[in-house]
Amino acid sequence: MSTHKKIRWGILGAARINQQLMPAIVAAENSKLIAIASRRPGAAEATLQQYAPDCENVRLYNDQNELLKNPDIQAVYIPLATEDHALWTLRAIEHGKHVLCEKPIALNVSDIDAIETAAKEQQLKVMEGFMYRFHPQHQRIQEIINSGVIGEVRSVRTCFAYPMQPARLYRVDRSISQGGGAMWDIGCYAIHAARLHFGDARAQAVTALAKHNQHGADISSSGIIDFGDGRYAQFSFSFEHARRAEYEIIGTKGGLKCHNVWAKATEQPIISWQTDAGEEHIENLDLANHFQLEVEHFCHCILENQPPKLSLQDAQANCKIILAALESAEQGKTVQIK
């Protein structure tokens, strides 16, 4: 693959998600990992040795600002704590770096607006890292919908959950306003996936319920998003449920289901669909690494000056629904989305 142009990457942080993203950056045909930074002494080296031990000539930093000063780095991946995403995305843009930031890219819409303005001024690509969108199974689902076989989409149900393990309690040790809780971790997937197959329909209102812990972090939540004209999305996410990552779509003539939205590279993607006319189908699709496909897509956008599949307008729309759902759960009422 040496004939391919490669985007030179730096990673800002030694978070657990590097287990997936670091090998993806290394394996992608149009990217090259050249640096990693962590504020914790020795963490950058330990992460590299754990997740990409065969990757050579990678510079290690104990200061993320120093990594950003490296002129050889063209793009950065940001896997930091949720509340740090917007700050470091803006800092990276200031240093002329393209940015792939883990979801959610920000905790409020005004920060996303600021990121969008800065990226346009610097002519840089910025994308929120919803990796699942790059798995081919979702394209196949859209093909089925476009064929008209299940009719017009009228409702969507999403469910994302996994039981909280002691090693991950840091996700719920602070309030929602400080980036803690299930919504910012897995709820954003439930909202994002709920929007995926409603096309251009705009969310109008949200009604939600939630359970909170002593830190003010949400542990479980369920709700309904109103997309108008009797079209609704039901979402559910939790740190107290068995592992789930699925969505179901019901149309006027039938329905379909994505059985594993987070399908890993070694896991069989399965979708099923049926019609009121009696058709029933189960499709076992090809294996795919959505993390690597995400990285390759973002690199392609940089190299070919193309807009990323996930725009900052998409990030803004998702954030508005998230904030409305959080407000609804807190106040016990339906919240309109402006």
Contacts in CASP RR format, 6 or more apart in sequence:
PFRMAT RR
TARGET T0000
AUTHOR 0000-0000-0000
METHOD contacts of the structure
MODEL  1
MSTHKKIRWGILGAARINQQLMPAIVAAENSKLIAIASRRPGAAEATLQQ
YAPDCENVRLYNDQNELLKNPDIQAVYIPLATEDHALWTLRAIEHGKHVL
CEKPIALNVSDIDAIETAAKEQQLKVMEGFMYRFHPQHQRIQEIINSGVI
GEVRSVRTCFAYPMQPARLYRVDRSISQGGGAMWDIGCYAIHAARLHFGD
ARAQAVTALAKHNQHGADISSSGIIDFGDGRYAQFSFSFEHARRAEYEII
GTKGGLKCHNVWAKATEQPIISWQTDAGEEHIENLDLANHFQLEVEHFCH
CILENQPPKLSLQDAQANCKIILAALESAEQGKTVQIK
1 29 0 8 1.000
4 29 0 8 1.000
4 30 0 8 1.000
5 30 0 8 1.000
5 303 0 8 1.000
6 30 0 8 1.000
6 31 0 8 1.000
6 32 0 8 1.000
6 299 0 8 1.000
7 30 0 8 1.000
7 31 0 8 1.000
7 32 0 8 1.000
7 74 0 8 1.000
7 75 0 8 1.000
7 98 0 8 1.000
7 298 0 8 1.000
7 299 0 8 1.000
7 302 0 8 1.000
7 303 0 8 1.000
8 31 0 8 1.000
8 32 0 8 1.000
8 34 0 8 1.000
8 72 0 8 1.000
8 73 0 8 1.000
8 74 0 8 1.000
8 75 0 8 1.000
9 25 0 8 1.000
9 31 0 8 1.000
9 32 0 8 1.000
9 33 0 8 1.000
9 34 0 8 1.000
9 35 0 8 1.000
9 73 0 8 1.000
9 74 0 8 1.000
9 75 0 8 1.000
9 76 0 8 1.000
9 77 0 8 1.000
10 33 0 8 1.000
10 34 0 8 1.000
10 35 0 8 1.000
10 36 0 8 1.000
10 37 0 8 1.000
10 67 0 8 1.000
10 70 0 8 1.000
10 73 0 8 1.000
10 75 0 8 1.000
10 76 0 8 1.000
10 77 0 8 1.000
11 18 0 8 1.000
11 21 0 8 1.000
11 22 0 8 1.000
11 25 0 8 1.000
11 33 0 8 1.000
11 35 0 8 1.000
11 36 0 8 1.000
11 37 0 8 1.000
11 76 0 8 1.000
11 77 0 8 1.000
11 79 0 8 1.000
12 37 0 8 1.000
12 64 0 8 1.000
12 67 0 8 1.000
12 68 0 8 1.000
12 76 0 8 1.000
12 77 0 8 1.000
12 78 0 8 1.000
12 79 0 8 1.000
12 80 0 8 1.000
12 88 0 8 1.000
12 92 0 8 1.000
13 36 0 8 1.000
13 37 0 8 1.000
13 38 0 8 1.000
13 39 0 8 1.000
13 43 0 8 1.000
13 44 0 8 1.000
13 47 0 8 1.000
13 64 0 8 1.000
13 78 0 8 1.000
13 79 0 8 1.000
13 80 0 8 1.000
14 36 0 8 1.000
14 38 0 8 1.000
14 40 0 8 1.000
14 43 0 8 1.000
14 44 0 8 1.000
14 46 0 8 1.000
14 47 0 8 1.000
15 79 0 8 1.000
15 80 0 8 1.000
15 81 0 8 1.000
15 102 0 8 1.000
17 79 0 8 1.000
17 102 0 8 1.000
18 47 0 8 1.000
18 51 0 8 1.000
18 79 0 8 1.000
19 50 0 8 1.000
19 51 0 8 1.000
20 131 0 8 1.000
20 291 0 8 1.000
21 77 0 8 1.000
21 79 0 8 1.000
21 291 0 8 1.000
21 295 0 8 1.000
22 33 0 8 1.000
22 36 0 8 1.000
22 47 0 8 1.000
22 48 0 8 1.000
22 51 0 8 1.000
22 52 0 8 1.000
23 51 0 8 1.000
23 52 0 8 1.000
23 291 0 8 1.000
23 292 0 8 1.000
24 289 0 8 1.000
24 291 0 8 1.000
24 292 0 8 1.000
24 294 0 8 1.000
24 295 0 8 1.000
25 31 0 8 1.000
25 32 0 8 1.000
25 33 0 8 1.000
25 77 0 8 1.000
25 295 0 8 1.000
26 33 0 8 1.000
26 52 0 8 1.000
26 55 0 8 1.000
27 289 0 8 1.000
27 292 0 8 1.000
28 292 0 8 1.000
28 295 0 8 1.000
28 296 0 8 1.000
28 299 0 8 1.000
29 296 0 8 1.000
30 296 0 8 1.000
30 299 0 8 1.000
30 300 0 8 1.000
30 303 0 8 1.000
31 75 0 8 1.000
31 295 0 8 1.000
31 296 0 8 1.000
31 299 0 8 1.000
33 52 0 8 1.000
33 55 0 8 1.000
33 58 0 8 1.000
34 57 0 8 1.000
34 58 0 8 1.000
34 59 0 8 1.000
34 70 0 8 1.000
34 72 0 8 1.000
34 73 0 8 1.000
35 58 0 8 1.000
35 59 0 8 1.000
35 60 0 8 1.000
35 61 0 8 1.000
35 67 0 8 1.000
35 70 0 8 1.000
35 72 0 8 1.000
35 73 0 8 1.000
36 44 0 8 1.000
36 47 0 8 1.000
36 48 0 8 1.000
36 58 0 8 1.000
36 59 0 8 1.000
36 60 0 8 1.000
36 61 0 8 1.000
36 67 0 8 1.000
37 44 0 8 1.000
37 60 0 8 1.000
37 61 0 8 1.000
37 62 0 8 1.000
37 63 0 8 1.000
37 64 0 8 1.000
37 66 0 8 1.000
37 67 0 8 1.000
38 44 0 8 1.000
38 47 0 8 1.000
38 61 0 8 1.000
38 62 0 8 1.000
38 64 0 8 1.000
39 62 0 8 1.000
39 63 0 8 1.000
39 64 0 8 1.000
40 62 0 8 1.000
41 62 0 8 1.000
42 60 0 8 1.000
42 62 0 8 1.000
44 60 0 8 1.000
44 61 0 8 1.000
44 62 0 8 1.000
45 60 0 8 1.000
48 55 0 8 1.000
48 58 0 8 1.000
48 60 0 8 1.000
52 58 0 8 1.000
59 67 0 8 1.000
59 70 0 8 1.000
61 67 0 8 1.000
64 88 0 8 1.000
65 91 0 8 1.000
67 73 0 8 1.000
67 76 0 8 1.000
68 76 0 8 1.000
68 91 0 8 1.000
68 92 0 8 1.000
68 95 0 8 1.000
68 97 0 8 1.000
69 95 0 8 1.000
73 97 0 8 1.000
74 97 0 8 1.000
74 98 0 8 1.000
74 302 0 8 1.000
75 97 0 8 1.000
75 98 0 8 1.000
75 99 0 8 1.000
75 100 0 8 1.000
75 125 0 8 1.000
75 298 0 8 1.000
75 299 0 8 1.000
75 302 0 8 1.000
76 92 0 8 1.000
76 97 0 8 1.000
76 98 0 8 1.000
76 99 0 8 1.000
76 100 0 8 1.000
77 100 0 8 1.000
77 101 0 8 1.000
77 102 0 8 1.000
78 84 0 8 1.000
78 85 0 8 1.000
78 88 0 8 1.000
78 89 0 8 1.000
78 92 0 8 1.000
78 99 0 8 1.000
78 100 0 8 1.000
78 101 0 8 1.000
78 102 0 8 1.000
79 102 0 8 1.000
80 88 0 8 1.000
80 102 0 8 1.000
81 179 0 8 1.000
82 102 0 8 1.000
82 104 0 8 1.000
82 107 0 8 1.000
82 179 0 8 1.000
82 180 0 8 1.000
82 184 0 8 1.000
82 185 0 8 1.000
83 107 0 8 1.000
83 178 0 8 1.000
83 179 0 8 1.000
83 180 0 8 1.000
85 101 0 8 1.000
85 102 0 8 1.000
85 104 0 8 1.000
85 105 0 8 1.000
85 106 0 8 1.000
85 107 0 8 1.000
86 105 0 8 1.000
86 106 0 8 1.000
86 107 0 8 1.000
86 111 0 8 1.000
86 112 0 8 1.000
86 114 0 8 1.000
86 115 0 8 1.000
88 101 0 8 1.000
89 99 0 8 1.000
89 101 0 8 1.000
89 105 0 8 1.000
89 106 0 8 1.000
89 115 0 8 1.000
89 126 0 8 1.000
90 114 0 8 1.000
90 115 0 8 1.000
90 118 0 8 1.000
92 99 0 8 1.000
93 99 0 8 1.000
93 115 0 8 1.000
93 118 0 8 1.000
93 119 0 8 1.000
93 122 0 8 1.000
93 124 0 8 1.000
93 126 0 8 1.000
94 118 0 8 1.000
94 122 0 8 1.000
96 122 0 8 1.000
96 124 0 8 1.000
97 124 0 8 1.000
98 124 0 8 1.000
98 125 0 8 1.000
98 126 0 8 1.000
98 298 0 8 1.000
98 302 0 8 1.000
99 119 0 8 1.000
99 124 0 8 1.000
99 125 0 8 1.000
99 126 0 8 1.000
99 127 0 8 1.000
100 126 0 8 1.000
100 127 0 8 1.000
100 129 0 8 1.000
100 294 0 8 1.000
100 295 0 8 1.000
100 298 0 8 1.000
101 126 0 8 1.000
101 127 0 8 1.000
101 128 0 8 1.000
101 129 0 8 1.000
102 129 0 8 1.000
103 128 0 8 1.000
103 129 0 8 1.000
103 130 0 8 1.000
103 188 0 8 1.000
103 189 0 8 1.000
103 192 0 8 1.000
104 128 0 8 1.000
104 184 0 8 1.000
104 188 0 8 1.000
104 315 0 8 1.000
104 318 0 8 1.000
104 319 0 8 1.000
104 322 0 8 1.000
105 111 0 8 1.000
105 112 0 8 1.000
105 115 0 8 1.000
105 126 0 8 1.000
105 128 0 8 1.000
105 129 0 8 1.000
105 312 0 8 1.000
105 315 0 8 1.000
106 112 0 8 1.000
106 115 0 8 1.000
106 315 0 8 1.000
106 319 0 8 1.000
107 177 0 8 1.000
107 179 0 8 1.000
107 184 0 8 1.000
107 319 0 8 1.000
108 319 0 8 1.000
108 323 0 8 1.000
109 316 0 8 1.000
109 319 0 8 1.000
109 320 0 8 1.000
109 323 0 8 1.000
112 312 0 8 1.000
112 315 0 8 1.000
112 316 0 8 1.000
112 319 0 8 1.000
113 316 0 8 1.000
115 126 0 8 1.000
115 312 0 8 1.000
116 126 0 8 1.000
116 312 0 8 1.000
116 313 0 8 1.000
116 316 0 8 1.000
119 125 0 8 1.000
119 126 0 8 1.000
119 312 0 8 1.000
125 298 0 8 1.000
125 301 0 8 1.000
125 302 0 8 1.000
125 307 0 8 1.000
125 308 0 8 1.000
126 308 0 8 1.000
126 312 0 8 1.000
127 298 0 8 1.000
127 301 0 8 1.000
127 308 0 8 1.000
127 309 0 8 1.000
127 310 0 8 1.000
128 310 0 8 1.000
128 312 0 8 1.000
128 314 0 8 1.000
128 315 0 8 1.000
128 318 0 8 1.000
129 294 0 8 1.000
129 310 0 8 1.000
130 188 0 8 1.000
130 189 0 8 1.000
130 192 0 8 1.000
130 310 0 8 1.000
131 290 0 8 1.000
131 291 0 8 1.000
131 294 0 8 1.000
132 138 0 8 1.000
132 189 0 8 1.000
132 193 0 8 1.000
132 261 0 8 1.000
132 262 0 8 1.000
132 290 0 8 1.000
133 192 0 8 1.000
133 196 0 8 1.000
133 290 0 8 1.000
133 294 0 8 1.000
133 309 0 8 1.000
133 310 0 8 1.000
134 290 0 8 1.000
134 293 0 8 1.000
134 294 0 8 1.000
134 297 0 8 1.000
134 309 0 8 1.000
135 263 0 8 1.000
135 269 0 8 1.000
135 288 0 8 1.000
135 290 0 8 1.000
135 293 0 8 1.000
136 269 0 8 1.000
136 285 0 8 1.000
136 286 0 8 1.000
136 288 0 8 1.000
136 293 0 8 1.000
137 258 0 8 1.000
137 263 0 8 1.000
137 269 0 8 1.000
137 271 0 8 1.000
137 285 0 8 1.000
137 288 0 8 1.000
138 196 0 8 1.000
138 258 0 8 1.000
140 271 0 8 1.000
140 283 0 8 1.000
140 285 0 8 1.000
141 197 0 8 1.000
141 249 0 8 1.000
141 256 0 8 1.000
141 258 0 8 1.000
141 271 0 8 1.000
142 197 0 8 1.000
144 150 0 8 1.000
144 256 0 8 1.000
144 271 0 8 1.000
144 273 0 8 1.000
145 151 0 8 1.000
145 153 0 8 1.000
145 197 0 8 1.000
145 249 0 8 1.000
145 256 0 8 1.000
148 253 0 8 1.000
149 253 0 8 1.000
149 254 0 8 1.000
149 273 0 8 1.000
149 275 0 8 1.000
149 279 0 8 1.000
150 249 0 8 1.000
150 250 0 8 1.000
150 251 0 8 1.000
150 252 0 8 1.000
150 253 0 8 1.000
150 254 0 8 1.000
150 255 0 8 1.000
150 256 0 8 1.000
150 273 0 8 1.000
150 275 0 8 1.000
151 251 0 8 1.000
151 252 0 8 1.000
151 253 0 8 1.000
151 254 0 8 1.000
152 251 0 8 1.000
152 252 0 8 1.000
153 197 0 8 1.000
153 198 0 8 1.000
153 231 0 8 1.000
153 249 0 8 1.000
153 250 0 8 1.000
153 251 0 8 1.000
154 230 0 8 1.000
154 231 0 8 1.000
154 232 0 8 1.000
154 250 0 8 1.000
154 251 0 8 1.000
154 252 0 8 1.000
155 231 0 8 1.000
155 232 0 8 1.000
155 233 0 8 1.000
155 234 0 8 1.000
155 249 0 8 1.000
155 250 0 8 1.000
155 251 0 8 1.000
156 193 0 8 1.000
156 194 0 8 1.000
156 196 0 8 1.000
156 197 0 8 1.000
156 198 0 8 1.000
156 232 0 8 1.000
156 233 0 8 1.000
156 234 0 8 1.000
156 247 0 8 1.000
156 248 0 8 1.000
156 249 0 8 1.000
156 250 0 8 1.000
157 233 0 8 1.000
157 234 0 8 1.000
157 235 0 8 1.000
157 236 0 8 1.000
157 247 0 8 1.000
157 248 0 8 1.000
157 250 0 8 1.000
158 189 0 8 1.000
158 190 0 8 1.000
158 191 0 8 1.000
158 193 0 8 1.000
158 194 0 8 1.000
158 233 0 8 1.000
158 234 0 8 1.000
158 235 0 8 1.000
158 236 0 8 1.000
158 246 0 8 1.000
158 247 0 8 1.000
159 190 0 8 1.000
159 235 0 8 1.000
159 236 0 8 1.000
159 237 0 8 1.000
159 244 0 8 1.000
159 245 0 8 1.000
159 246 0 8 1.000
159 247 0 8 1.000
160 186 0 8 1.000
160 187 0 8 1.000
160 189 0 8 1.000
160 190 0 8 1.000
160 193 0 8 1.000
160 236 0 8 1.000
160 237 0 8 1.000
160 244 0 8 1.000
160 245 0 8 1.000
160 261 0 8 1.000
161 186 0 8 1.000
161 236 0 8 1.000
161 237 0 8 1.000
161 238 0 8 1.000
161 239 0 8 1.000
161 240 0 8 1.000
161 241 0 8 1.000
161 242 0 8 1.000
161 243 0 8 1.000
161 244 0 8 1.000
161 245 0 8 1.000
162 186 0 8 1.000
162 239 0 8 1.000
162 241 0 8 1.000
162 242 0 8 1.000
162 243 0 8 1.000
162 244 0 8 1.000
163 239 0 8 1.000
163 240 0 8 1.000
163 241 0 8 1.000
163 242 0 8 1.000
163 243 0 8 1.000
164 171 0 8 1.000
164 172 0 8 1.000
164 219 0 8 1.000
164 239 0 8 1.000
164 240 0 8 1.000
171 180 0 8 1.000
171 181 0 8 1.000
171 182 0 8 1.000
171 185 0 8 1.000
171 217 0 8 1.000
171 239 0 8 1.000
172 180 0 8 1.000
172 181 0 8 1.000
172 182 0 8 1.000
172 213 0 8 1.000
172 215 0 8 1.000
172 217 0 8 1.000
172 219 0 8 1.000
172 239 0 8 1.000
173 180 0 8 1.000
173 215 0 8 1.000
173 217 0 8 1.000
174 180 0 8 1.000
174 215 0 8 1.000
174 216 0 8 1.000
174 217 0 8 1.000
175 215 0 8 1.000
175 216 0 8 1.000
175 217 0 8 1.000
176 183 0 8 1.000
176 184 0 8 1.000
176 216 0 8 1.000
176 217 0 8 1.000
176 218 0 8 1.000
176 326 0 8 1.000
180 215 0 8 1.000
180 217 0 8 1.000
181 217 0 8 1.000
181 218 0 8 1.000
181 219 0 8 1.000
181 239 0 8 1.000
182 217 0 8 1.000
182 218 0 8 1.000
182 219 0 8 1.000
182 220 0 8 1.000
182 221 0 8 1.000
182 237 0 8 1.000
182 238 0 8 1.000
182 239 0 8 1.000
183 210 0 8 1.000
183 218 0 8 1.000
183 221 0 8 1.000
183 237 0 8 1.000
183 322 0 8 1.000
183 325 0 8 1.000
183 326 0 8 1.000
184 322 0 8 1.000
186 237 0 8 1.000
186 239 0 8 1.000
187 221 0 8 1.000
187 235 0 8 1.000
187 237 0 8 1.000
187 322 0 8 1.000
188 318 0 8 1.000
188 322 0 8 1.000
189 237 0 8 1.000
189 245 0 8 1.000
189 261 0 8 1.000
190 235 0 8 1.000
190 236 0 8 1.000
190 237 0 8 1.000
191 225 0 8 1.000
191 235 0 8 1.000
191 318 0 8 1.000
191 321 0 8 1.000
191 322 0 8 1.000
191 325 0 8 1.000
192 318 0 8 1.000
193 247 0 8 1.000
193 261 0 8 1.000
194 225 0 8 1.000
194 233 0 8 1.000
194 234 0 8 1.000
194 235 0 8 1.000
194 247 0 8 1.000
195 203 0 8 1.000
195 225 0 8 1.000
195 233 0 8 1.000
195 317 0 8 1.000
195 318 0 8 1.000
195 321 0 8 1.000
196 247 0 8 1.000
197 249 0 8 1.000
198 227 0 8 1.000
198 231 0 8 1.000
198 233 0 8 1.000
201 227 0 8 1.000
201 228 0 8 1.000
201 231 0 8 1.000
202 227 0 8 1.000
202 317 0 8 1.000
202 337 0 8 1.000
203 225 0 8 1.000
203 226 0 8 1.000
203 227 0 8 1.000
203 317 0 8 1.000
203 320 0 8 1.000
203 321 0 8 1.000
203 324 0 8 1.000
203 337 0 8 1.000
204 226 0 8 1.000
204 227 0 8 1.000
204 228 0 8 1.000
204 336 0 8 1.000
204 337 0 8 1.000
205 225 0 8 1.000
205 226 0 8 1.000
205 324 0 8 1.000
205 334 0 8 1.000
205 335 0 8 1.000
205 336 0 8 1.000
205 337 0 8 1.000
206 223 0 8 1.000
206 224 0 8 1.000
206 225 0 8 1.000
206 226 0 8 1.000
206 321 0 8 1.000
206 324 0 8 1.000
206 325 0 8 1.000
206 328 0 8 1.000
206 334 0 8 1.000
206 335 0 8 1.000
206 337 0 8 1.000
207 223 0 8 1.000
207 224 0 8 1.000
207 226 0 8 1.000
207 328 0 8 1.000
207 333 0 8 1.000
207 334 0 8 1.000
207 335 0 8 1.000
208 221 0 8 1.000
208 222 0 8 1.000
208 223 0 8 1.000
208 224 0 8 1.000
208 325 0 8 1.000
208 326 0 8 1.000
208 328 0 8 1.000
208 329 0 8 1.000
209 221 0 8 1.000
209 222 0 8 1.000
209 223 0 8 1.000
209 329 0 8 1.000
209 332 0 8 1.000
210 218 0 8 1.000
210 219 0 8 1.000
210 220 0 8 1.000
210 221 0 8 1.000
210 326 0 8 1.000
210 329 0 8 1.000
210 330 0 8 1.000
211 218 0 8 1.000
211 219 0 8 1.000
211 220 0 8 1.000
211 221 0 8 1.000
211 240 0 8 1.000
212 218 0 8 1.000
212 219 0 8 1.000
213 219 0 8 1.000
218 326 0 8 1.000
218 329 0 8 1.000
219 238 0 8 1.000
219 239 0 8 1.000
219 240 0 8 1.000
220 237 0 8 1.000
220 238 0 8 1.000
220 239 0 8 1.000
220 240 0 8 1.000
220 241 0 8 1.000
221 235 0 8 1.000
221 236 0 8 1.000
221 237 0 8 1.000
221 238 0 8 1.000
221 325 0 8 1.000
221 329 0 8 1.000
222 234 0 8 1.000
222 235 0 8 1.000
222 236 0 8 1.000
222 237 0 8 1.000
223 234 0 8 1.000
223 235 0 8 1.000
223 236 0 8 1.000
223 325 0 8 1.000
223 328 0 8 1.000
224 232 0 8 1.000
224 233 0 8 1.000
224 234 0 8 1.000
224 235 0 8 1.000
225 232 0 8 1.000
225 233 0 8 1.000
225 234 0 8 1.000
225 235 0 8 1.000
225 321 0 8 1.000
225 325 0 8 1.000
226 232 0 8 1.000
227 233 0 8 1.000
235 325 0 8 1.000
245 260 0 8 1.000
245 261 0 8 1.000
245 262 0 8 1.000
246 257 0 8 1.000
246 258 0 8 1.000
246 259 0 8 1.000
246 260 0 8 1.000
246 261 0 8 1.000
247 257 0 8 1.000
247 258 0 8 1.000
247 261 0 8 1.000
248 255 0 8 1.000
248 256 0 8 1.000
248 257 0 8 1.000
248 258 0 8 1.000
249 255 0 8 1.000
249 256 0 8 1.000
249 257 0 8 1.000
253 275 0 8 1.000
253 276 0 8 1.000
253 277 0 8 1.000
254 273 0 8 1.000
254 274 0 8 1.000
254 275 0 8 1.000
254 276 0 8 1.000
255 273 0 8 1.000
255 274 0 8 1.000
255 275 0 8 1.000
256 271 0 8 1.000
256 272 0 8 1.000
256 273 0 8 1.000
256 274 0 8 1.000
257 271 0 8 1.000
257 272 0 8 1.000
257 273 0 8 1.000
258 271 0 8 1.000
259 269 0 8 1.000
259 270 0 8 1.000
259 271 0 8 1.000
259 272 0 8 1.000
260 267 0 8 1.000
260 269 0 8 1.000
260 270 0 8 1.000
263 269 0 8 1.000
263 288 0 8 1.000
263 290 0 8 1.000
264 289 0 8 1.000
265 287 0 8 1.000
265 288 0 8 1.000
265 289 0 8 1.000
265 290 0 8 1.000
265 291 0 8 1.000
265 292 0 8 1.000
266 287 0 8 1.000
267 287 0 8 1.000
268 284 0 8 1.000
268 285 0 8 1.000
268 287 0 8 1.000
269 284 0 8 1.000
269 285 0 8 1.000
269 286 0 8 1.000
269 287 0 8 1.000
269 288 0 8 1.000
270 282 0 8 1.000
270 283 0 8 1.000
270 284 0 8 1.000
270 285 0 8 1.000
271 282 0 8 1.000
271 283 0 8 1.000
271 285 0 8 1.000
272 280 0 8 1.000
272 281 0 8 1.000
272 282 0 8 1.000
272 283 0 8 1.000
273 279 0 8 1.000
273 280 0 8 1.000
273 281 0 8 1.000
273 283 0 8 1.000
274 280 0 8 1.000
274 281 0 8 1.000
297 308 0 8 1.000
297 309 0 8 1.000
298 308 0 8 1.000
300 306 0 8 1.000
301 307 0 8 1.000
301 308 0 8 1.000
320 337 0 8 1.000
320 338 0 8 1.000
321 337 0 8 1.000
324 335 0 8 1.000
324 336 0 8 1.000
324 337 0 8 1.000
325 335 0 8 1.000
327 335 0 8 1.000
328 334 0 8 1.000
328 335 0 8 1.000
END
